[in-house]
Structures are given as structure tokens and as C-alpha cells.
Amino acid sequence: MKKNILVLLAFFIPIILVPQDKVDQIGDIGIYGGMGLNNYSTSFQSLPNFPCCSPNYESGDGLGMNLGFLANYNVNKEMQIGLKIGYSDLSALISQTENGIFDNNLGTQSNGVIRHDLDVSLPSLAFEPTFTFELIENLNGFLGVGFNYLISADISQKEVLEQPTDVTFENKKAVRNEASGSLENISSLLPLVSLGASYDLPLDNNDDMFLAPTISYTHRFGNVVPDLEWTVSTLNLGVQIKYSIKEKPIVIEPEPVKPIEPEIVVPVATSSIAANFQVKLNEEYSKDTIFVKYDKDLKFEAILGYVFFEENDSNIPARYDLISETQAKDFKTDKLNFENSLSGYHNILNILGQRFQKFPEVKIDLVGCNSDFDIEQGNKELSQKRAETVRDYFVNVWKLNPNRFTISARNLPETPSKTDNEFGRAENRRVEIVPQDWTIFKPQLMSDTTSSTDKNLEVTMLPKVDSKLPLTNWEIEIYNNEGVKKTFNGVGNPPESLDWNPLDDLGTLPSEDNPLSFKLKVRDSIGTEKSFAGEILTNEKNSSEMSFVQKFVNDAKIEKYNLILFGYNVTKLPPVAEVTLNLVKERITDKSQIVSIEGYSDMIGDEEYNVTLSYDRAIAVAKALEVRNEKAIGRGKVKNEIYDNKLPEGRFYSRSVIVTLKGTK
């Protein structure tokens, strides 16, 4: 018997002790406990060394406690294998009633009803490997196959005279044949099969702790006493408390970003071509002509759909950029000064107002909240006014239909920040803007340029080529997101100057979403070809206003996405995450790669904890993008304070994950 137990332990313990660096979520460990309704199925008259005149014992019932330890290993998202080891009380009372003749205390015989009681105490140790399958989210079914090791079997039996009540047994008592003791010859092991279900209830925001109510049925094979028909089954009701085991975070100190080294081109000994390809705006039209500029590195910022309010106030704070109805007609996001996320964020009501105009079918929920502290405690009327203030701005300035808005008021937000300090209370004084279509919250391209409305644009291209060998032909391509829109070509050297009016071929001017690029191609007499990007020149006359057409670049483009904003102490992806992550997936090509996924936190709290928290956020994004965990980095606090942590919006923007791509479209 002991040898069998050791073999089973040797098989299952390595499963539980799998090293924690295999997957992010290894599994869980915990404790369990509950009560079981034990049922005996029996067929015997008496037990060895316990003489009894019962006609035949047939069944018995009783309650028994069970408790112990558990451990599970995640095979995949839908399945776990595990082990439960613990104590199970299989005790019950077997009772049988008979009608018969007995010797009474009067020296005669009587007919009566006699109850035979056999009270069994049956403690055991349970060893139960389990297989768990996810049925639906948080609801799991499980199958257990193991055994109970019976520690002992203590018996107490008696006969009780139930009727008649006017006489007793010959011993002048209503009870006789009392006996107790231990059964010597019992089975050591009872094989078992369990079938049950449990429901996981998270106890914290990070899914580290779970409370799981459990129901199961266990049937045991074999008899408690050999050669006697006596089996035990149990209906269990209980609860599990589980702790999730995760991969330890990799703490990486921030390193300065190294510039991308230009590709070193080894010149061909017999051929050398150099060029300076400049593109400028015709000065006659450049005064009012402003184009969109894109740098080599692009940056996208998440939309934070919160408006924060001062204490006990329902007016939109002065730091938000509020405009008039007339200004709204000329509002363009590409004219905003996106110095950083906060300067763009303070135009949130205008950015969303314009987006809501473009999608008139989308409904919007406005949820007013308060700090539920001091003068604001329980003040839902203040929350209501704050939501109405935001709605009125959209209606009065952006002329949105008021029927599109649903207003609700509450005290603390559904996911509140801490309430025991002013930082957290300031974050809870807010209105949450929740569109019923999250695609409206796509990330904003950060740009410090403006768009052209001039219909008389003229572009001058100035190709200057230096070649050791004669040139045979040249070509200039002008293209946008849709492809090549105009081509100039010829033989020999390109002209010193070439003019072009975009309206002649495009019918419209370039925009932020569809800018123009220029490329010069030349070939020399031995067939060597070279391409050169068009460098857009600044018009000195309007240097403070001018911006440029997008540059064509030969090296890999870097794109940064500050995509996911997390709530206080939260690592779960918010609802808008699907939209923002889809944007990243769309930008990835076969030649692109994710450089890093960097998690951050605000400046509040312990640095070691913040590093772990920010790492968990990065891991959540890596999983959603199906990227290996080594790309995830936990940076902790935003040390350079790009976002002013004195403001609630600055702290929210600090709780972010930044995804960096290289070599994208």
C-alpha cells in the first residue's frame, strides 16, 4: 500500500512543481473546505466482533467535514491538471427498524418496534488528482480520480425500544446490547471518482486571488470491510480560496534610446552617384499655403475620455480648451499644438465633438461622478450637473442632438482611484464619456502642423545630381497613400528645375491623412541605379508657419503608440483596448517588428511595486498582440515627467503602455 502511494506522489508532484518561467500564468495554489453528505449503501446483519440481532442493515447517512490543500497547473487556457490532498470525514449513522418479540421487564414477552443503530466514525485522508475544464468564463467543470486512505473505523452500536412505551427490555431500560470499539479488518484504500463544478470569483483587480464556491459528487469503489457489502458516496458543498502563480516580472532599468545608425553604403569602385533633391513651394502661393508634416518617427496617443472637475464645482476647469460655435466650424486637429499628450488632451471635448459629428448614429453615455468625500459625500446632484455641463458643451458648441446622450449620476466611479488622499479624490471627480462604438476613440496622431486650404499651390522640384559616369535616364515619382499620382521622366541629366501644380492631377490638395512624397531615381551608363528622397525646404518668409510634405525615408520608420491607459492599480485591458490594439496590428507588416512594449505607472507609491504593476500591464498588452513576453518591460514611474503628475489627467496618461514598432508600413 505505501509503495502505491509513493508511486502516485512521484507522478503528480513534478506536475505541481513546474518551474515558474515556462508561462506567464503558471497555475494556482490554495485551500479548500466544506461539508459532505455521506451515504452508505450496505447489506449485512452484523460486523466482526460486534454481535447484533438486526435483520439486515441497508443504508445510512451522515454529515462530514472535508478540508485540505490544492494546486493546479495550466496546460492551456481551457484546461488545468492538479492535485488535492486533505482530510475527509466519511462518518454516518446506519439505522434499521424491525418488528419483533422481546423479553420485557415483567418477565413475559411483548411485541414491539426495535431500532438498531450503528454509528460509524470513519476519518480518512484524500489524495485526488484532478482535470479541470473551462465550461464558460469563470465556470469550470472538473473530474477527479484518486483514493481515500481510511485511518480508522470506530463503531458504536445499540438497540432502542421505540414501541411500546409502557414496558422496557429485560434489563429495565429502553436500550440494550450497547457496544463500541474499533474495526480491525478494514480496507486501507477506497478508489474514488469525483465529478463537480466551481465558479471563480476574483477578490482583487489583478486576478491574483479567487474565491470559488464548489459542488461535487464522489463515488468510492470497494467495501469499507472486505467481504461485506458496504460502499460510501458523498455529495459535497464547499469553497476554495486560490492564489494565482504568475511569472516573476523582469525589472529593466530605462536606457537612453540610441539613434538608429544610417545604413553604410559601400560605394562601387566604378560608379558613384550623389544627389541633392530639394522640393519647395512656389513663393507666389506660399503665404497662405501650409502643408502637413510627418517626421520619420510617428507617435500616436490614446484618447482619455474623462473630464476632471475641481472640488464641489460643476464648471469645466479653465485648463480645458473651450471654443465657440463659430470656432468649431474651423476646428482641425492637425492645427493643434501637440507638444505632449496633455496639450492634446485639453482639447478632448473638441476632438470628440468633431468625431461625434462625423458619426451621427453613435450614442454616448455620460457618467457623472464625485469624490464621495467631505462636502461631495453622497452628492449625486453634483455628479448630475457635471455630466449635464459636458453634454451642454457638445450640444451648444458642436450642435450635437441632445437625444444622443444618456446621463447617469453616481458617487465614486465604477473603477475608482484611492479615496484616502487628495490625488485619488481628484481623479474621482470626473465625467466619463462612453461612446457605444469604441472605434470613435481611435488613437490621435500627434502633429504640430496644420493643413492647407490654398487652391493655388505650386511645387518646384530642384534635382541636383553628381555622377562620375554619364546618366542615361531619370525619373521623379510623386505619390501618396494610394500610390504614384504623377511621374516625370527623361533621358540624360534631370532638369535643374521642374514645376508642378497638384490640383492639375489630384483635383485636391494633400491632407494630414493623405500627404505627398517625392522620390528621384537616376541610372548611369553602366546600369547603376540610385533613389533619393525629396527634401522639403522651409520658406523663410513664413518659417514660423510653414510645414512640409511627408518625407520619403530610406531607413526604417519608428512608430510609437501610447495606446492603453489603465485605471488606478489596474492591469486589466480597458474596453477601448480592442480598438487601439487593432490599430497596431494593422500597422504591422511581414518586414516589421515590435521593438518593445513598455509599461509605466504614475509617480505615486512604492517604486518596486510600481515596476511590478507596470510590467503586468505590459504583459497584458503583449498577450493581446500575441507577442513573446521578453518584449514586455516594466519601467515603473515616468521619471522624466512628460505628463504633469500634479494633474489627474497626467497621472492617467502615466499609467500607460507604449508600443514601439520598427519597419512598419
Residue pairs with C-beta under 8 A, 6 or more apart in sequence:
1 188
1 189
4 189
5 127
5 149
8 127
8 129
12 83
12 129
13 83
15 73
15 81
15 82
15 83
16 27
16 71
16 73
16 82
16 83
18 26
18 27
18 73
20 26
20 245
20 246
20 247
20 248
21 247
21 248
23 74
23 247
24 246
24 247
24 619
24 623
24 629
25 74
25 244
25 245
25 246
25 247
26 73
26 74
26 245
26 246
26 247
27 71
27 72
27 73
27 74
27 80
27 82
27 244
27 245
28 71
28 72
28 210
28 242
28 243
28 244
28 245
29 69
29 70
29 71
29 72
29 242
29 243
29 245
30 69
30 70
30 71
30 210
30 240
30 241
30 242
30 243
31 67
31 68
31 69
31 70
31 240
31 241
32 66
32 67
32 68
32 69
32 70
32 84
32 86
32 214
32 238
32 239
32 240
32 241
33 65
33 66
33 67
33 68
33 238
33 239
34 65
34 66
34 67
34 214
34 236
34 237
34 238
34 239
35 63
35 64
35 65
35 66
35 236
35 237
35 238
36 63
36 64
36 65
36 66
36 88
36 89
36 90
36 218
36 234
36 235
36 236
36 237
37 61
37 62
37 63
37 234
37 235
37 236
38 61
38 62
38 63
38 64
38 89
38 90
38 91
38 92
38 232
38 233
38 234
39 59
39 60
39 61
39 92
39 232
39 233
39 234
39 235
40 59
40 60
40 61
40 92
40 94
40 120
40 230
40 231
40 232
41 59
41 229
41 230
41 231
41 233
42 57
42 58
42 59
42 60
42 94
42 228
42 229
42 230
42 231
43 56
43 57
43 58
43 228
43 229
43 230
44 56
44 57
44 228
44 229
44 230
45 52
45 54
45 55
45 56
45 57
46 52
46 54
47 118
47 155
47 157
47 183
47 225
47 228
48 183
48 184
48 185
48 225
49 181
49 183
49 184
50 155
50 157
50 179
50 181
51 177
52 116
52 118
52 157
52 159
52 177
53 116
53 159
53 177
54 96
54 98
54 116
54 118
55 96
55 98
56 96
57 94
57 96
57 116
57 118
58 96
59 94
60 92
60 93
60 94
60 95
60 118
60 120
61 92
61 93
62 91
62 92
62 93
62 120
63 91
64 88
64 89
64 90
64 91
64 92
64 122
64 234
65 87
65 89
66 86
66 87
66 88
66 89
66 126
66 236
66 238
67 86
67 87
68 84
68 85
68 86
68 87
68 126
69 84
69 85
69 86
70 82
70 83
70 84
70 85
70 130
70 240
70 242
71 82
71 83
72 80
72 81
72 82
72 130
72 132
72 242
73 80
73 81
73 82
74 80
75 81
77 134
78 133
78 134
79 131
79 132
79 133
79 134
80 130
80 131
80 132
80 140
81 129
81 130
81 131
81 132
82 129
82 130
82 132
83 127
83 128
83 129
83 130
84 126
84 127
84 128
84 130
84 144
84 146
85 125
85 126
85 127
85 128
86 125
86 126
87 123
87 124
87 125
87 126
88 123
88 124
88 125
88 126
88 148
88 234
89 122
89 123
89 124
90 122
90 123
90 124
90 148
90 150
90 232
90 234
91 120
91 121
91 122
91 123
92 120
92 122
92 232
93 117
93 118
93 119
93 120
94 117
94 118
94 119
94 120
95 115
95 116
95 117
95 118
96 115
96 116
97 113
97 114
97 115
97 116
97 162
98 113
98 114
98 116
99 111
99 112
99 113
99 114
100 111
100 112
100 114
101 109
101 110
101 111
101 112
102 109
102 110
102 112
102 114
102 161
102 169
102 170
103 109
103 169
103 170
104 110
104 167
104 168
104 169
104 170
105 167
105 168
105 169
105 170
105 171
105 172
106 167
110 164
110 167
112 161
112 162
112 163
112 164
112 167
113 161
113 162
113 163
114 159
114 160
114 161
114 162
115 159
115 160
115 162
116 157
116 158
116 159
116 160
117 157
117 158
117 159
117 160
118 155
118 156
118 157
119 155
119 156
119 157
120 153
120 154
120 155
121 152
121 153
121 154
121 155
121 156
122 150
122 152
122 153
122 224
122 232
123 150
123 151
123 152
124 148
124 149
124 150
124 151
124 190
125 148
125 149
125 151
126 146
126 147
126 148
126 149
126 192
127 146
127 147
127 149
128 144
128 145
128 146
128 147
128 192
128 194
129 144
129 145
129 146
130 142
130 143
130 144
130 194
131 142
131 143
131 144
132 140
132 141
132 142
133 140
133 141
133 142
134 140
135 141
135 197
138 199
138 200
138 201
139 197
139 198
139 199
139 200
140 197
140 198
140 199
140 200
140 212
141 195
141 196
141 197
142 194
142 195
142 196
142 197
142 198
142 216
143 193
143 194
143 195
144 192
144 193
144 194
144 195
144 196
144 216
144 218
145 192
145 193
145 194
146 191
146 192
146 194
147 189
147 190
147 191
147 192
148 189
148 190
148 192
148 220
149 188
149 189
150 186
150 187
150 188
150 189
150 190
150 224
152 182
152 186
153 182
153 183
153 186
153 224
153 225
154 180
154 181
154 182
154 183
155 179
155 180
155 181
155 182
155 183
156 178
156 179
156 180
157 177
157 178
157 179
157 180
158 175
158 176
158 177
158 178
158 179
159 169
159 175
159 176
159 177
160 174
160 175
161 168
161 169
161 174
161 175
161 176
168 174
169 175
169 176
170 176
183 225
185 225
185 226
186 224
186 225
187 222
187 223
187 224
187 225
187 226
189 222
190 220
190 221
190 222
190 224
190 232
191 220
191 221
191 222
192 218
192 219
192 220
192 221
193 218
193 219
193 221
194 216
194 217
194 218
194 219
195 216
195 217
196 214
196 215
196 216
196 217
196 236
197 214
197 215
197 216
198 212
198 213
198 214
198 215
198 240
199 212
199 213
200 210
200 211
200 212
200 242
201 210
201 211
201 212
201 213
202 209
202 210
203 209
203 210
203 211
205 415
205 569
205 570
205 571
205 572
206 569
206 570
206 571
206 572
206 616
207 244
207 572
208 243
208 244
208 246
209 241
209 242
209 243
209 244
210 240
210 241
210 242
210 244
211 239
211 240
211 241
212 239
212 240
212 241
212 242
213 238
213 239
214 236
214 237
214 238
214 239
214 240
215 235
215 236
215 237
215 238
216 235
216 236
217 233
217 234
217 235
217 236
218 233
218 234
218 236
219 231
219 233
220 231
220 232
220 233
221 231
222 231
223 229
223 230
223 231
224 230
224 231
224 232
246 616
247 619
247 629
249 611
249 612
249 615
249 616
249 619
249 634
250 615
250 630
250 632
250 633
250 634
251 611
251 612
251 615
251 634
252 633
252 634
252 635
254 635
254 639
260 555
260 556
260 558
262 555
263 554
263 555
268 528
270 469
270 526
271 467
271 468
271 469
271 524
271 526
271 528
272 467
272 468
273 465
273 466
273 467
273 468
273 522
273 524
273 528
273 530
274 465
274 466
274 467
275 463
275 464
275 465
275 466
275 520
275 522
275 530
275 532
276 463
276 464
276 532
276 535
277 461
277 462
277 463
277 464
277 518
277 520
277 532
277 533
277 534
277 535
278 461
278 462
278 463
278 464
278 534
278 535
278 536
278 537
279 459
279 460
279 461
279 462
279 518
279 534
279 535
279 536
279 537
279 549
280 459
280 460
280 462
280 536
280 537
280 539
281 289
281 291
281 457
281 458
281 459
281 460
281 539
281 546
282 457
282 458
282 459
282 460
282 499
283 539
283 541
284 458
285 454
285 456
285 457
285 458
286 539
286 541
286 542
286 546
287 541
287 542
288 453
288 454
289 452
289 454
289 456
289 457
290 449
290 450
290 451
290 452
290 454
290 545
290 546
290 547
291 449
291 451
291 452
291 510
291 515
291 516
291 536
291 546
291 547
291 548
291 549
292 334
292 447
292 449
292 450
292 451
292 452
292 510
292 511
292 512
292 515
292 547
292 549
292 550
293 447
293 448
293 449
293 536
293 547
293 548
293 549
293 550
294 447
294 515
294 550
294 551
295 551
296 551
296 553
296 555
296 557
296 558
297 557
297 558
297 559
297 560
298 445
298 557
298 558
298 559
298 560
299 445
299 446
299 559
299 560
299 561
299 562
300 443
300 444
300 445
300 446
300 559
300 560
300 561
300 562
300 563
300 583
301 338
301 341
301 344
301 443
301 444
301 446
301 562
302 341
302 441
302 443
302 444
302 562
302 563
302 564
302 565
302 576
302 580
302 653
302 656
303 348
303 351
303 352
303 441
303 442
303 443
303 444
303 576
304 345
304 348
304 565
304 649
304 652
304 653
305 348
305 352
305 432
305 433
305 434
305 435
305 441
305 576
306 430
306 431
306 432
306 433
306 648
306 649
306 652
307 316
307 320
307 348
307 349
307 386
307 390
307 430
307 431
307 433
308 317
308 426
308 427
308 429
308 430
308 647
308 648
308 649
309 315
309 316
309 317
309 386
309 429
309 430
309 431
310 317
310 429
311 371
311 375
311 376
311 425
311 429
312 375
312 376
312 379
312 382
314 382
314 385
314 386
314 388
314 389
315 389
316 322
316 349
316 389
316 390
316 393
319 346
319 647
320 346
320 347
320 348
320 349
321 346
321 347
321 349
321 350
322 349
322 393
322 397
323 331
323 350
323 397
324 397
325 396
325 397
325 399
328 350
328 353
328 354
328 397
328 398
328 399
331 350
331 353
331 354
332 450
332 451
333 347
333 351
333 354
333 444
333 447
333 512
334 447
334 449
334 450
334 451
334 512
335 450
335 451
336 343
336 344
336 347
336 447
337 343
337 448
338 344
338 444
338 446
338 447
338 448
339 448
340 642
340 643
341 446
341 562
341 642
341 643
341 653
342 643
342 644
342 647
342 649
342 650
342 653
344 351
344 444
344 446
345 649
345 653
346 649
349 390
349 393
349 394
350 398
351 444
352 394
352 433
352 440
353 393
353 394
353 397
353 398
353 400
354 398
355 440
356 362
356 364
356 394
356 398
356 400
356 404
356 435
356 440
357 398
357 399
357 400
359 437
359 440
360 401
360 404
362 404
362 435
362 436
362 437
362 440
363 404
363 405
363 406
363 435
363 436
364 394
364 404
364 405
364 406
364 433
364 434
364 435
364 436
365 405
365 406
365 408
365 432
365 433
365 434
365 435
365 436
366 387
366 390
366 391
366 405
366 406
366 407
366 408
366 431
366 432
366 433
366 434
367 387
367 408
367 409
367 410
367 413
367 414
367 431
367 432
367 434
368 380
368 382
368 383
368 384
368 385
368 386
368 387
368 388
368 407
368 408
368 409
368 410
368 431
369 383
369 386
369 410
369 411
369 412
369 413
369 428
369 429
369 430
369 431
369 432
370 376
370 379
370 380
370 382
370 383
370 386
370 411
370 412
370 428
370 429
371 412
371 419
371 425
371 426
371 428
371 429
372 378
372 411
372 412
372 419
372 428
373 419
373 425
376 382
376 429
377 411
378 411
379 411
380 409
380 410
380 411
381 409
383 409
383 410
383 411
384 407
384 409
386 429
386 430
386 431
387 407
387 408
387 409
387 431
388 407
389 431
390 431
390 433
391 402
391 405
391 407
394 400
394 405
395 401
395 402
395 405
412 419
412 428
413 428
413 430
413 432
415 567
415 568
415 570
416 424
416 427
416 428
416 568
417 423
417 424
417 425
417 427
417 428
417 567
417 568
418 424
418 568
418 569
419 425
419 428
423 604
423 648
423 651
424 568
426 648
427 568
427 648
427 651
427 652
429 648
430 648
435 441
438 575
438 576
438 578
438 579
439 579
441 576
441 579
441 580
442 579
442 580
442 583
443 561
443 562
443 563
443 580
443 583
445 512
447 512
448 547
449 512
449 547
449 548
450 545
450 547
451 511
451 512
452 509
452 510
452 511
453 509
454 509
455 503
455 509
456 503
457 501
457 502
457 503
457 509
458 499
458 500
458 501
459 499
459 500
459 501
459 502
460 497
460 498
460 499
460 500
461 476
461 488
461 497
461 498
461 499
461 500
461 518
461 534
462 496
462 497
462 498
463 474
463 476
463 494
463 495
463 496
463 498
463 520
463 532
464 496
465 471
465 474
465 493
465 494
465 520
465 522
467 522
467 524
468 524
469 524
469 525
469 526
469 528
470 492
470 524
470 525
471 492
471 493
471 522
471 523
471 524
471 525
472 491
472 492
472 523
472 524
472 525
473 489
473 490
473 491
473 492
473 522
473 523
474 489
474 490
474 491
474 492
474 493
474 494
474 520
474 521
474 522
474 523
475 487
475 488
475 489
475 520
475 521
475 522
476 487
476 488
476 489
476 494
476 498
476 518
476 519
476 520
476 521
477 484
477 486
477 487
477 518
477 519
477 521
478 484
478 485
478 486
478 487
478 500
478 516
478 517
478 518
479 485
479 516
479 517
479 519
480 510
480 514
480 515
480 516
480 517
481 513
481 514
481 515
482 514
485 505
485 506
485 516
486 500
486 505
488 498
488 500
494 520
494 522
502 508
502 509
502 510
502 516
503 509
510 516
510 549
515 549
515 550
516 549
516 550
517 533
517 534
517 549
517 550
517 551
517 552
518 533
518 534
518 549
518 552
519 531
519 532
519 533
519 534
519 552
520 531
520 532
520 534
521 529
521 530
521 531
521 532
522 529
522 530
522 532
523 529
523 530
531 554
533 551
533 552
533 553
533 554
534 549
534 551
534 552
535 551
536 548
536 549
536 551
538 546
538 548
539 546
556 662
556 663
557 662
557 663
557 664
558 595
558 660
558 661
558 662
559 587
559 660
559 661
559 662
559 664
560 658
560 659
560 660
560 661
561 580
561 583
561 584
561 658
561 659
561 660
561 661
562 653
562 656
562 657
562 658
563 577
563 580
563 581
563 583
563 584
563 621
563 656
563 657
563 658
563 659
564 573
564 574
564 577
564 580
564 581
564 617
564 621
564 656
564 657
565 574
565 652
565 653
565 655
565 656
566 572
566 574
566 617
566 655
566 656
566 657
567 574
567 652
567 655
568 655
569 613
570 655
571 613
571 616
571 617
571 619
571 620
572 620
573 581
573 620
573 621
573 624
577 621
577 624
581 621
581 624
581 625
584 625
584 659
584 661
585 625
587 661
587 664
587 665
588 594
588 661
588 664
589 663
589 664
589 665
591 663
592 661
592 662
592 663
592 664
592 665
593 661
593 662
593 663
594 625
594 627
594 631
594 659
594 660
594 661
595 631
595 660
595 661
595 662
596 631
596 633
596 658
596 659
596 660
597 618
597 621
597 622
597 625
597 627
597 631
597 632
597 633
597 657
597 658
597 659
597 660
598 618
598 633
598 635
598 657
598 658
598 659
598 660
599 613
599 614
599 615
599 616
599 617
599 618
599 619
599 621
599 632
599 633
599 634
599 635
599 656
599 657
600 614
600 617
600 635
600 636
600 637
600 638
600 654
600 655
600 656
600 657
600 658
601 610
601 611
601 613
601 614
601 635
601 636
601 637
601 638
601 654
601 655
602 610
602 637
602 638
602 645
602 650
602 651
602 654
602 655
603 637
603 638
603 641
603 645
603 651
603 654
604 645
604 651
607 636
607 637
610 636
610 637
611 634
611 635
611 636
612 634
613 634
614 634
614 635
614 636
615 632
615 633
615 634
616 634
617 634
617 655
617 656
617 657
618 632
618 633
618 634
618 657
619 629
619 632
620 657
621 632
621 657
621 659
622 628
622 629
622 631
622 632
625 659
637 654
638 645
638 654
643 649
643 650
643 651
643 653
643 654
644 650
645 651
645 654
